[in-house]
Amino acid sequence: MTGAQLDWKTEERGGASIIAASGRIDESTADDFRTNLIEHVKAAPANAVIDLAGIEYMSSRGLRALTLAQRAGQETGTTIVLARPNETMREILAISRYDMVFRVADTIEDAIGH
């Protein structure tokens, strides 16, 4: 899957920055995911919601990017919530125990507290 890219969308809603990437996060896209995610988290207000609805798969490098984004958020006082994971992502989050590290919400509204 050489040359694969992620599609990014961001929006501000309810005092939170909604950050959404679509595609597979694997060896060919993990660096792009990490760089963009950290950049968006650092620019976010007090809350950042990472919308996982468009993520088909995430490798361990993608999970590492989530960890690095969380560290960036801690430096800027931004809380990160993961939202709308599909069944594959729910399983990946559970196996890696990232569902214990991050709050995981079923909807964007729940993630931003509305």
N, C-alpha and C positions, 0 to 999 in steps of 0.2 A: 504494500500500500504506500509506496513511495510518493511523496508529493501531496499526501493527504492534508487537508486543511480543516480547521474548525470554523464554523460560522458563529459569530458573536453578536449578541444583542444585549443592550443595557438600558435600563430605565430607572427613574426615580419614582417611588410610590410609597406613600404613608411614612415618609421620613427614612426610608430604606433605599439602598441601591440594589436593584435586581440585576444579577449578572447571569447570563445564560449562554452556554456554549452548546453547539449541536454537533454530533458526530461521534467518532470513536477516539478515545484517549489511549493511545498506544505509543510505541517507540517513535513513530513518525510525527506524532502531534503533541507529545508530552511537554516538550520544551516551550512550544507556542502556548499551550494551556497554562503552564506555570507562569511564564512571563506576563501574559495578559491578565490572568487571575490576580496575581500580586499587585499589578498596576491598578486594576479596578478596586481591589480591596483598600489599598492605600488612599485612593481618591474618594472612597465611600464616606457617607456620614456615619453616625454611631452604629448603624446596622447594615450588614451586607447579606443578601440572600443569594445563595448560589443555586440557581434553578437547574436541576439535573434532568428535567423531563426530556431533553433532546440528546442526552448522553446514552449511547447504545452499549458502551463497554468502557471500563476504566482499568488500566494496568496498574501495577504497583507504582510506576513512575507518576501516574495521575494522582494516586493517593498521597504520594510524597508532596506533590504540588499543593494539595489541600492542607497538609501540615505546614508547609512554608507560608501559605496564604494566612493560615491561622496565626502564625508567629508575626507576620506583617500586621495583621489586625490587632494583635495585642500591643504592638508598638504604637499604633495610632489610636487605640481605644475603640476599635471597631469589633463588634460582635458578629460572628458568622453563623448563619443558619443554613442548612442544606434543605432544599425543598423539592418536592415532586419526583422522587426517584422512581424509576420503573422497577419491575420485579428483578431484573438482572442487577441493577444498581443496588437495590435493597439487599440482595444476597451478598454482593461484593462488600457493602458497608458492614453487614453483619459478620461475615467471615473475618474481615480485617479488624473488627471491633470499632470501626470509625463511628458506628451508630452510638457508641458510648462516649466518644470524644466530642462529637458535634450533636447539636439538637437537629433532629430530622423532622420536617413538617410535611404533611400530606398536601397542603395547598400553599400558595403564595400568601394568601390572606392570613392563614395560621402562622406562617413564618414571620410576618411583620406585625402580628398581634392584633389583627382587625377581624 
